[in-house]
Amino acid sequence: MYYIVNTTQSFAHTVAALEAAVKRHHFGVQHIHDIGTTLRNKGMEFTEECKVFEVCDPVYATQVLALDLRINMALPCRISVYTENGQTRVGFIKPTDMLSSLSDHPALMDIATHVENAMMQMVDDVR
């Protein structure tokens, strides 16, 4: 259900590398949520770092929405860069697993597979 890799790179380097990898794979970064900073700014004790990238390929998104508009609630895709016990990690929930639980439209699985493969390449690029 999850695709997660460890990297020897720093958190900051991995964040920058992921942003570049997303663009190289013709996806766009719609937003980056800085979960760690947000929690600390609200007075929460959170010692890890966590940034969540909202990424999208408009061609795939349009195809998905044409097949099942309800899937809008699962878009855009998310890739996280985070630290856990001193280790920088990058990962996401696999689109094939997520979409198969939301719709049984067969064409969605083909699209989800293409998106998942592209996301795996993006993550692997920043190892």
C-alpha positions in Angstrom: 0.0 0.0 0.0 2.9 2.3 0.7 6.1 3.0 -1.4 8.7 4.4 1.0 12.5 4.7 0.5 15.3 5.8 2.8 17.9 8.3 1.6 21.3 9.2 2.9 20.7 12.8 1.8 19.6 15.6 4.2 16.0 16.5 4.6 16.5 19.9 2.9 18.5 18.4 0.0 15.8 15.7 -0.5 13.0 18.3 -0.6 14.8 20.3 -3.3 15.7 17.1 -5.2 12.1 15.9 -5.1 10.7 19.2 -6.4 13.1 19.0 -9.4 12.3 15.3 -10.0 8.5 16.0 -10.1 9.1 18.6 -12.8 11.4 16.3 -14.8 8.6 13.7 -14.9 6.2 16.3 -16.3 4.1 16.6 -13.1 3.4 19.9 -11.4 3.9 20.7 -7.8 0.6 22.3 -6.7 1.5 23.0 -3.1 4.0 21.9 -0.4 2.5 21.5 3.1 5.2 22.0 5.8 3.5 19.8 8.4 6.5 20.0 10.9 6.6 23.8 11.0 2.8 24.1 11.1 2.6 21.9 14.2 5.5 23.6 16.0 4.0 27.0 15.2 0.8 25.9 16.9 2.7 25.0 20.0 2.8 21.2 19.4 5.9 19.2 20.3 7.0 17.7 17.0 10.7 17.0 16.6 10.6 15.4 13.1 10.4 17.2 9.7 7.6 16.5 7.3 6.7 18.2 4.0 3.9 16.9 1.8 4.0 17.6 -1.9 0.7 17.8 -3.8 1.7 16.7 -7.3 -0.4 16.4 -10.4 -0.2 15.6 -14.1 -3.2 17.4 -15.7 -3.6 14.9 -18.5 -4.0 12.0 -16.1 -6.2 14.0 -13.7 -8.5 14.9 -16.5 -8.8 11.3 -17.6 -9.5 10.1 -14.1 -12.2 12.7 -13.5 -13.8 11.9 -16.8 -14.2 8.3 -15.7 -15.3 9.0 -12.1 -15.7 12.5 -10.9 -15.9 11.3 -7.3 -12.2 10.6 -7.5 -11.7 14.4 -7.2 -11.6 13.8 -3.4 -8.4 11.8 -3.8 -6.6 14.3 -6.0 -3.9 15.5 -6.2 -1.5 12.8 -5.5 0.8 13.3 -2.5 4.5 12.5 -1.9 6.0 13.0 1.5 9.5 13.8 2.6 10.0 13.2 6.3 12.4 12.3 9.0 12.0 9.4 11.4 14.6 8.8 14.1 17.3 10.7 12.2 16.5 9.0 8.8 15.2 10.9 5.8 12.4 9.1 4.0 10.4 9.7 0.9 7.1 7.9 0.2 3.5 7.9 -1.0 0.4 5.8 -0.9 0.2 3.8 -4.1 -2.4 5.2 -6.4 -3.4 1.6 -7.6 -4.3 0.6 -4.0 -6.1 3.8 -3.2 -8.1 4.0 -6.4 -9.1 0.3 -6.4 -10.7 0.9 -3.0 -12.6 4.0 -4.4 -13.9 2.8 -7.8 -14.1 -0.4 -9.8 -13.8 1.3 -13.2 -11.2 -0.8 -15.1 -9.7 2.1 -17.0 -8.8 3.8 -13.7 -6.4 1.0 -12.9 -4.5 1.6 -16.1 -4.1 5.3 -15.3 -3.3 4.6 -11.7 -0.5 2.3 -12.8 1.0 4.9 -15.1 0.9 7.5 -12.3 2.3 5.1 -9.7 5.2 4.2 -12.0 6.0 7.8 -12.6 5.8 8.6 -8.8 8.1 5.6 -8.1 10.7 7.0 -10.5 10.5 10.4 -8.9 11.1 9.0 -5.5 13.9 6.7 -6.7 15.5 9.7 -8.4 16.1 11.4 -4.9 17.5 8.4 -3.1 
